[in-house]
Amino acid sequence: MIIKPSNQGNASVFGSASVFSSPPPSSSTAFSFGNPASIKTPTSNFGSSSTTPYQTTNQLFAMGNAIYNSVFSTSFADKERALNYFKQAASLGHIEAQCKVGDLCREGYGTAQDFAQAIEWYTKAAANGNTLAHLNLGVLCEEGKGRLRNDYKGAYIHYLQAAERDNSEAIFRLGHLYHYGMGVQANLTQARTYYERAAKQGHVLGSFNAGYMYQFGLGAQPTSLFAFSAIDYGKAFGYYMQAAKENHPDALCNVGYLYEKGYGVILNYKQAFHHYSRGAEKGSYQAHQNLGELYMDGRGTNTDLDKAYHHFETAHQGGIEESQKYMDIIKEKKSDISGSGSMNGDYIAIAEHNRLIKEKDDKIAAFMEQIKLQQTQIDSLMGKLFST
């Protein structure tokens, strides 16, 4: 079974990472700051109205950073000192410091958590062209923090500003808004375009979502009379592989699925087993389910009912209901083996026979899927020819 992108809350859509610009190094929270290499930073750290000497404000900012980044700055007093230095620099027009104060107010670092203050400081930095401030304002708008309700239109505006400066996280989030029609009319073509832009900058979830869009032909548009691309397993495989190389668990699972079915790649059970195994190690419950099926049938690995049962059990604990059916089948088979007195000989022989049949069926299914895709392309082309 394939895994699709989820829209059930920010954790499932965007992963567990936050996108705020810089956490304290002692924090255990995983943060994502977009792709620093792609961010076009302002040529100056000062707003247009600033007449403060460059050295003074930079020194204040550097002093705040020194305390903030020190592994020894663990007390509230230390955090408060860092915040005060940042506030002084921010008040004097240092743009990065303005964004940093917004971060600390949002985090409750050296002060009580205050989303309204965070928005105020982010707004100042954004007005001075700070990319991360736009991104973070977009996130706060989307999540409804410091506001009466979720402001998806506001999120869209700020993400667009950050995306114009090539921030990969903002580009990805624009794709998400278009995908689900949040703050903007749903448009799968635009969603796929933004996912692909983010993927090209190395954004893992951008790669995963782009792969999903290509696998199911979402957001496809004919580019010419002779080029119609809806479902494209080859491109889906490529994008999933990009995310899989970064150990994204669901991408690893989906790469395994494409190998298992022979979609966009030559059918290869060993590669399916390899990628399912890696996905399971990284926490994909669907990968556990799919691994169990391979162990049960002896595809890509030796038949092993005990290991199959273990993976089905893990998948079931993760909420995959169909795993229970497979566990029941294994219990029944083990009971039959135990009752017959022949431990595994007969069963392994039968399993090998079934494996060969399954492999043949999978190859036929993959071949038929390719024929179906080709027929779809032919039908589309013929329709365009006769409509002109």
Secondary structure, 3 states (H helix, E strand, C coil): CCCCCCCCHHHHHHCCCECCCCCCCCCCCCECCCCHHHCCCCCCCECCCCCCCHHHHHHHHHHHHHHHCCCCCCCHHHHHHHHHHHHHHHHCCEHHHHHHHHHHHHHCCCCCCCHHHHHHHHHHHHHCCCHHHHHHHHHHHHHCCCCCCCCHHHHHHHHHHHHCCCCHHHHHHHHHHHHHCCCCCCCHHHHHHHHHHHHHCCCHHHHHHHHHHHHCCCCCCCCECCECCCCCHHHHHHHHHHHHCCCCHHHHHHHHHHHHHCCCCCCCHHHHHHHHHHHHHCCCHHHHHHHHHHHHHCCCCCCCHHHHHHHHHHHHHCCCCCHHHHHHHHHHHHHHHHHHCCCCHHHHHHHHHHHHHHHHHHHHHHHHHHHHHHHHHHHHHHHHHHHC
